[in-house]
Amino acid sequence: MPGFTLELDEDQKTLQTWLHEFATDVIRPAAAEWDEREQTPWPIIQEAARAGIYSVDLFASAREDQTGLSLPITMEELFWGDAGIGLAIVGTTLAAAGVVANGTVEQIVEWVPAMFGTQTDVKLGALAVSEPGAGSDVSAMKTTAVYDGASDEWVLNGVKTWITNGGIADVHVVVAAVDPALKARGQASFVVGAEFTGRGLSQGQKFKKHGVRASHTAEVVLSDLRIPGSCLLGGKDKLDERLARARERLSTGGIDGSSGTRSQAAMATFEASRPSVGAQAVGIARAAYEYSLDYAKDRVQFGRPIVENQGIAFMLADMKTRLDAARLLVWRAAWMGRNNVPYTSGEGSMSKLFAGEAAVDITEKAIQILGGNGYTRDYPVERWHRDAKIYTIFEGTSEIQRLIISRAISGHKIA
Ligand SMILES: Cc1cc2nc3c(=O)[nH]c(=O)nc-3n(C[C@H](O)[C@H](O)[C@H](O)COP(=O)(O)OP(=O)(O)OC[C@H]3O[C@@H](n4cnc5c(N)ncnc54)[C@H](O)[C@@H]3O)c2cc1C
């Protein structure tokens, strides 16, 4: 075993350099345009596919890295380029993670490549969990999945909301209630292929957003959607066993069926993805820190660069300290996740919580350092600030992360 080190190895450095070049040459120059257009940046995703960045291989090999750091490195570089385009490129990986967390080996092999498509025929994936009445409290989910034994089909009904790539994805992973009485423990994940778009699955409202505007966010409407039995992730036998255990525990008063936060089916996906989401926030924060440091050295007021004022220099010192602290929390959680070290103190949540709030703070300070320029769309920092804000909201709000951490450290039922 090598001794403790935070030095990246040669493979990680090569990955970082390669992605940084793509972010610099392809993503950054396109960022302002796609933010204004508020559309999926297909040409950029296609270019990422041609370069091998939008691919199963990249994300699968990043997951193999024993240190766990390749995935956060990937996220940080892409999101340093631009968060909206970054999300358009990596949105599929959340759906892929949903299949990997809940599916059989056969399902993973079939569906994960189908979400990415090929270098010349790009596809997208979407993970549909949230609903109008079930955001933080996924146990309140109303979307139902009813099994029709005669045809061996599942029938799904409900409305999903705020879904990244919702309605435009080729593969939707949908979490639905099979036994609503069991709340979170009665839910299961289903995979819905492209042939059902327009045949039971359709896009509802597309949202106009504050930030990450190059990423498509929309409602997904499921209306008597009939999918084959084989689309239940994990298979029916496993689900039946799980439901029987949950019913048994419910009848003996062992559980109330409500997790209060994320459902069982969704939980595994969200837990595993938290360090990666934190790393995205680190990428945005780093972009804002670097830009404002350069600006502060160039901009002259009262006959000297503004960085020579303690008021500005100390702000930059705080930004850099928070940025590095956020990355270290992300790397720790990524290493723990990769090496199956349990998050006994909610370390995954800590990384996402701290990095998300650091990104909001750092991008806000960057606007301050740029003064009037920072407030205009001629400069990128206002966009980075708008983009950063989503990191205290999606994939579990900051309050929900604090709930998870406080429950983990106290062992008490904090509400
Ligand atoms: C751009 C974007 C992309 C998204 N992508 C996806 C996606 O791909 N798939 C998907 O399924 N979902 C997605 N979401 C949904 C996202 O996960 C939810 O918005 C998020 O979980 C919060 O739910 P909510 O919006 O209903 O907020 P609410 O749950 O209504 O929360 C509102 C406020 O109340 C607070 N609150 C709620 N409960 C508690 C509590 N117990 N204690 C303290 N405070 C509490 C929250 O922290 C928040 O401040 C996306 C959202 C956005 C905006």
The ligand as an ORCA input file, in Angstrom:
! r2SCAN-3c Opt
* xyz 0 1
  C     -32.309     22.502    -12.335
  C     -32.892     21.359    -11.581
  C     -32.603     20.069    -12.010
  C     -33.161     18.973    -11.341
  N     -32.939     17.707    -11.821
  C     -33.611     16.668    -11.274
  C     -33.543     15.367    -11.866
  O     -32.856     15.146    -12.873
  N     -34.282     14.366    -11.311
  C     -35.059     14.568    -10.218
  O     -35.710     13.628     -9.777
  N     -35.159     15.786     -9.621
  C     -34.457     16.833    -10.131
  N     -34.558     18.098     -9.563
  C     -35.409     18.268     -8.383
  C     -34.612     18.550     -7.109
  O     -33.972     17.398     -6.661
  C     -35.584     19.142     -6.072
  O     -35.888     20.457     -6.489
  C     -35.006     19.138     -4.680
  O     -34.937     17.825     -4.188
  C     -35.820     19.983     -3.696
  O     -37.172     19.677     -3.755
  P     -38.270     20.850     -3.860
  O     -37.833     21.707     -4.983
  O     -39.610     20.248     -3.925
  O     -38.122     21.670     -2.534
  P     -38.937     21.431     -1.165
  O     -38.733     20.015     -0.749
  O     -40.322     21.928     -1.318
  O     -38.129     22.363     -0.186
  C     -38.397     23.756     -0.070
  C     -37.542     24.292      1.075
  O     -37.913     23.628      2.298
  C     -36.781     23.019      2.874
  N     -37.156     21.766      3.552
  C     -37.916     20.767      3.079
  N     -38.012     19.784      3.987
  C     -37.263     20.163      5.051
  C     -36.955     19.589      6.304
  N     -37.392     18.359      6.648
  N     -36.152     20.264      7.155
  C     -35.693     21.497      6.823
  N     -35.958     22.110      5.647
  C     -36.730     21.446      4.776
  C     -35.842     22.757      1.715
  O     -34.505     22.604      2.133
  C     -36.053     23.997      0.876
  O     -35.295     25.054      1.383
  C     -33.985     19.184    -10.203
  C     -34.251     20.489     -9.777
  C     -33.745     21.560    -10.463
  C     -34.117     22.941     -9.995
*
